[in-house]
Amino acid sequence: MKKNALSLLLVLCTLLCACGSKSAYADDLPCAELSDAMEDQIPVDFGYETFGRDHIRYYFEDTELPDDLCLRYSVRSEDINEVGIFHAPDEAAREEIKALSQRYLEELRRDQSAFIASYAPEELPKLERAEVKVFGNYVVYAILSDSDRALVFDTIEKKLTK
């Protein structure tokens, strides 16, 4: 009987702690600061440039969902490195931004694979294995090599972990 009561008490404590817990991630870092951390981890020849409003308007349907964003790409045309970081104000916006990011990657795969294969076929695996991850209210997509993508996601997660 005591064993059952103790088990029940542990389960209740776990549930109460889970209900009251907040996200394990910070919610106040600027996306540009996270992008800077990405650049520090995977520098490229000639650096990175930030996509302007036209890119957001065209590929992300001119979304107003994020309250902050930073999308950067390698300036060197033979390198398709690209990382996008969005901050969502709430869970609903976060899910929509994640879906938009996944559609963006699918569209690039469909529309750009042949072009990339014509001038930099060794870059295609980056696009084929591009990925979207969520860290609290931050949505991050990465078009990078497997090792660089893992490093960037790890770096961003560490910066955001409370």
C-alpha positions as CSV (number, residue, x, y, z in Angstrom):
1,M,0.0,0.0,0.0
2,K,2.8,2.4,0.9
3,K,4.6,1.6,-2.3
4,N,1.4,2.4,-4.4
5,A,0.9,5.7,-2.5
6,L,4.6,6.7,-3.0
7,S,4.3,5.9,-6.8
8,L,1.1,7.9,-7.0
9,L,2.7,10.8,-5.2
10,L,5.7,10.7,-7.6
11,V,3.4,10.7,-10.6
12,L,1.4,13.7,-9.3
13,C,4.6,15.7,-8.5
14,T,5.9,15.0,-12.0
15,L,2.6,16.1,-13.6
16,L,2.4,19.3,-11.5
17,C,6.0,20.2,-12.3
18,A,5.3,19.6,-16.0
19,C,2.2,21.8,-16.0
20,G,3.9,24.7,-14.4
21,S,7.1,24.5,-16.4
22,K,8.0,27.1,-19.0
23,S,10.0,26.5,-22.1
24,A,13.6,25.3,-21.7
25,Y,14.6,28.0,-24.2
26,A,15.2,31.7,-23.9
27,D,12.7,33.8,-25.7
28,D,14.5,37.1,-26.0
29,L,17.6,36.8,-28.1
30,P,17.6,38.7,-31.4
31,C,17.7,36.5,-34.5
32,A,20.7,38.4,-35.8
33,E,22.7,37.5,-32.7
34,L,21.9,33.8,-33.3
35,S,22.9,34.3,-37.0
36,D,26.2,35.8,-35.9
37,A,26.9,32.8,-33.7
38,M,26.2,30.6,-36.7
39,E,28.7,32.6,-38.8
40,D,31.3,32.2,-36.1
41,Q,30.9,28.5,-36.2
42,I,30.9,28.0,-40.0
43,P,32.7,30.9,-41.7
44,V,32.8,30.9,-45.5
45,D,34.9,32.6,-48.1
46,F,33.6,36.1,-48.8
47,G,31.2,35.9,-45.8
48,Y,27.4,35.9,-45.6
49,E,24.8,38.3,-46.7
50,T,21.3,38.9,-45.2
51,F,18.3,38.3,-47.4
52,G,16.2,41.4,-47.9
53,R,12.5,42.0,-47.8
54,D,12.0,41.0,-51.4
55,H,13.1,37.4,-50.6
56,I,10.8,37.2,-47.6
57,R,7.9,38.6,-49.7
58,Y,8.4,36.1,-52.5
59,Y,9.4,32.9,-50.8
60,F,7.7,33.3,-47.4
61,E,4.5,34.9,-48.7
62,D,5.4,38.3,-47.1
63,T,4.7,36.7,-43.8
64,E,4.0,39.0,-40.8
65,L,4.0,36.0,-38.5
66,P,7.5,36.4,-37.0
67,D,8.3,39.3,-34.7
68,D,12.0,38.9,-35.6
69,L,13.9,37.1,-38.3
70,C,17.3,36.9,-39.9
71,L,18.0,34.9,-43.1
72,R,21.6,34.6,-44.3
73,Y,23.3,33.0,-47.3
74,S,26.9,32.5,-48.5
75,V,28.0,35.3,-50.8
76,R,30.1,32.8,-52.8
77,S,27.8,31.5,-55.5
78,E,29.5,28.0,-55.5
79,D,28.4,27.6,-51.9
80,I,24.7,27.3,-51.2
81,N,25.0,27.6,-47.4
82,E,21.9,29.3,-46.0
83,V,20.4,29.6,-42.5
84,G,17.1,31.2,-41.6
85,I,16.1,32.0,-38.1
86,F,12.6,33.2,-37.1
87,H,11.2,34.2,-33.8
88,A,7.5,33.6,-33.3
89,P,5.4,35.5,-30.8
90,D,3.3,32.5,-30.0
91,E,2.8,28.8,-30.6
92,A,0.3,29.2,-33.5
93,A,2.7,31.5,-35.4
94,R,5.6,29.2,-34.6
95,E,3.7,26.3,-36.3
96,E,2.8,28.4,-39.3
97,I,6.5,29.6,-39.7
98,K,7.7,26.0,-39.4
99,A,5.3,25.0,-42.2
100,L,6.4,28.0,-44.4
101,S,10.0,27.0,-43.9
102,Q,9.4,23.4,-44.8
103,R,7.5,24.5,-48.0
104,Y,10.4,26.9,-48.8
105,L,12.9,24.0,-48.6
106,E,10.6,21.8,-50.7
107,E,10.2,24.6,-53.3
108,L,14.0,25.1,-53.5
109,R,14.5,21.4,-54.0
110,R,11.9,21.3,-56.7
111,D,12.9,24.5,-58.5
112,Q,16.7,24.8,-57.9
113,S,18.1,21.3,-57.9
114,A,18.8,21.2,-61.7
115,F,20.3,24.7,-61.7
116,I,22.6,23.9,-58.7
117,A,23.6,20.6,-60.4
118,S,24.7,22.5,-63.5
119,Y,27.3,24.6,-61.7
120,A,27.9,23.0,-58.2
121,P,26.7,19.4,-58.1
122,E,28.7,18.8,-54.9
123,E,26.4,21.2,-53.2
124,L,23.2,19.2,-53.9
125,P,23.4,17.1,-50.7
126,K,23.1,20.3,-48.7
127,L,19.8,21.1,-50.3
128,E,18.5,17.5,-50.3
129,R,19.2,17.1,-46.5
130,A,18.2,20.7,-45.5
131,E,16.2,20.7,-42.3
132,V,13.9,22.7,-40.1
133,K,14.2,22.6,-36.3
134,V,12.3,24.4,-33.5
135,F,13.8,25.7,-30.3
136,G,11.0,27.1,-28.2
137,N,9.6,30.0,-30.2
138,Y,12.5,30.0,-32.6
139,V,12.2,28.2,-36.0
140,V,15.5,27.6,-37.8
141,Y,16.1,26.1,-41.2
142,A,19.6,25.2,-42.5
143,I,20.9,24.3,-45.9
144,L,24.3,23.1,-44.9
145,S,26.5,20.0,-45.0
146,D,25.5,17.4,-42.4
147,S,28.4,18.3,-40.0
148,D,27.8,22.1,-40.4
149,R,24.1,21.7,-39.9
150,A,24.6,19.7,-36.7
151,L,27.1,22.2,-35.4
152,V,24.8,25.2,-36.2
153,F,21.7,23.5,-34.5
154,D,23.8,22.6,-31.5
155,T,25.2,26.2,-31.3
156,I,21.8,27.8,-31.5
157,E,20.3,25.3,-29.0
158,K,23.2,26.1,-26.5
159,K,22.7,29.8,-26.9
160,L,19.0,29.5,-26.3
161,T,19.1,27.0,-23.4
162,K,18.3,28.6,-20.1
